[in-house]
Amino acid sequence: MKIFVKAKPNAKENKIIPPPLRLFESGPAPHEATQDTYTISVKERPIGGKANEAITKLLAEHFKVSCFQVRLISGATSKRKVFEIKN
């Protein structure tokens, strides 16, 4: 499963804000995944990949999987990231 993430490093607390639930689709599916984006705030600074590691740990806890099952696919240096979660 692919997860789209908007990262907020150097925050006051670690937290995940999941995307809002959409009960009804109106029209064709959007090409961008702006509606299905998780907003993840982490305390770590984006230096040396520490924020990416913190996001990986938070996603693993949230989806109740091992950290090894969460992989950063794209966006290593961007605030917009794509993670893959294997079951």
C-alpha positions, -999 to 999 in steps of 0.1 A, spaced: 0 0 0 13 35 -9 10 63 16 14 100 6 29 121 33 33 158 40 62 161 64 65 187 91 99 184 107 111 203 138 76 203 153 67 205 190 53 169 191 52 138 171 18 132 156 -1 118 126 -31 135 111 -48 110 87 -66 122 56 -103 130 60 -127 102 52 -145 107 18 -179 89 18 -188 99 -18 -167 104 -49 -179 132 -71 -165 130 -107 -133 113 -119 -105 105 -94 -80 133 -91 -45 128 -106 -28 142 -75 -32 125 -41 -37 158 -22 -70 145 -7 -53 113 6 -23 128 22 -12 120 58 3 150 76 30 139 99 48 161 124 80 150 140 104 166 165 135 157 146 152 182 123 156 173 86 194 167 89 210 135 80 177 117 74 167 118 110 132 132 102 126 104 76 136 78 102 111 93 127 84 94 101 91 57 93 88 48 130 55 67 134 40 51 104 51 16 116 34 23 150 3 37 133 -2 7 110 10 -18 136 38 -32 114 76 -35 118 98 -6 108 113 -29 82 79 -31 64 78 7 59 100 20 30 105 55 17 99 54 -21 103 90 -31 108 125 -16 139 119 7 147 156 6 112 169 0 83 177 23 61 156 0 69 119 4 57 86 -7 60 55 16 52 19 9 38 -3 37 41 -40 32 18 -63 51 
